[in-house]
Amino acid sequence: MLRAGQRWAEIEGSMQADGTFLANRVDIIAAEDQDHMQAMEIRDVIADLDLRRSSMTLPRYTILWNEQAKISDDEKRRIPSAKLDNGMEIKVTGRPRPDGTLLARKLQLRILAAPGAQPQYKQELVGPVEVLDAGSGSLHILKTNIRPMPECQFFALPVPMASPKGACS
């Protein structure tokens, strides 16, 4: 049974104008998968970038970072924050702060599309399930109400297997 605060979920879908996140896929993270529940993730498009303040906005979220944050390109190579720009797709991993902002540990740029192709943004949230309304199927994750689409698929993620000692990864 899924209870508020006890489990995490990975949600794929799209942010709506009213601030809800319309989900087309919900992956419930196994309670035993503590590695997957170490930090919250948001994947979306950068807006309101302020390099002087080390801040940006992803829909409904203010993201802050400091000198300890790892900033990388789509191939995981370190880059300076000066390479970030509004309109770029980014995956942010971090922890929420009491003031409602998210302090990023990692910021990784994502490839939007092949040159000349129409961008296909992927919006994704990963975090603890804070509210669950079984009657409507709605969830609340981070600061966002999640509304499953009628064709939304729900999955229970398996616990990743630990690599045997001496195995190459």
N, C-alpha and C positions, 0 to 999 in steps of 0.2 A: 504494500500500500504506500502511496506517495503522500507524505505529510509536509506541510510548510516548514522550511528551515532545515529539514533533515536530508534533502537530496538536492542535487544540482541538475541542471538541464542545459543542453546545447540547442539553441533555437535558430532555424534558418527561415527567412521570410523577408518582409519589407516593412519599413516604418511608414505609417500613414500620417496624413496631414493633422489628424486629431490627436497624435501622440501615441496611439496604440501601435503595437507591432503585430502585423498579420502573419501568422506562422503557417508555413507549408510543410515543415518537418520539425519534430520535437524528439530529441534524443535524451532519454533519462539516463543519467550517469549512475553506474552501479555504486552503492554505498561503500563498497570495499575499495573503490578506485580513488584512493586519497591523492594520488599524483595528479589526476585530472581536476581535482578540486582545490588546487593551491592558489589560483588567481583567476580573476574574472577577465573575460575577453569580449571585446567589441570589434566588429569588422564593419567598416563603413567608409564614407568619403569625408575627407578633411574639409572643414569650413572654419572661418574666423581664426585662421592661424596667426599667432602672435609670437614670433621667435624671441623677442625681447623678454617676454614673460614666460617663455617655455610653456605655452598653452595653445589649445585648439579645441574646436567643438566638433563632435560627431553628434548627429541628431539626438537632442535631449541630454547630452553628456558633455561636461567640461572635463577635458583631459589635461593634466599637468605632468611635466617630467622634470627631472633634475639631472645633474652630471653623472649619476650612477645608471641612468637608463641606457639600455642598448638600443641604438637606432640602426636599422639595417635595410638594405634594398631587398628586392624579391628573391635574390640568390643568397640571402643571409650574410652579405658582406657589410661590415660597418660603414656607415656614412655619417657626415655631419648633419645636424638639424637644418642647416641652410639648404639642404637638398629637398626638404619637405615643401609642399605647396598646396594651396587650396585646390580642391577638385581631385586630388590623388586618393586612391583607395588605400586604406591602411588597416592593419590588424594591431590592436592595442591590447596588451596584457598588463594587468596591474591590480591594485587594491583600492577599494573605496575609502575615502576619508570622511570624518564626521561632518564636514561642511558640504557633502554631497558630490564633491569632485572625485575623479579617479586618478590616483598617482600611478603613472605608467612605469613599469620595469622594462618592458620591451615595446618597441614600435617598429613594425615591419611593413614596408611598402609592398603592395600587391600589384601584379600585372593586371591591367584592366582589359585589354583586348589587343589583337594584332593591329599593326599600323593600318589606318584607314577603316577599320571595322567599328561598328557601333559598340560603345562600352557596355559591359554587362556587370553592373555592380552586384556584389554579394553582400547582403546584410546578415549579420549573425550576432547573437548574444550568448554568452556562457556565464552562468552564475547560479547562486542558490535560489531555489523556488521559495519565494517569500509568502505568497498567498496562493491558495488553490481553491477554486470553486468547481467542485465535481459536477454540479448541475449544469453549468454552462461550458465546462471544459476550459475555463480561463485560468491563466497563471499570472503571477507578478514576479518579474525577475529584474534585478537591479532596480531602476526607478521606472520600469516600463510595464504597462499592462499588455499581456500577450493574448491575442484572440486567434484561436486556431481556425484556419479556413475549413470549409466543409470537407475538402479532400485531404486535409492535413494527415500526415502519417506520424504515428508515435512509435518509437523504438526504444528498447532497453539495451543500452550499450554493454557489451561484455567487459569483464575486468581483463585488462591486458595481461598477458603472461609475462612473467619475469624471464629475462634471458638467462640461460644456463651459464654457470661460471666458465669463463674461458671462451665463450662464444663471441664471434665477431658480429658487430652490428652495422 
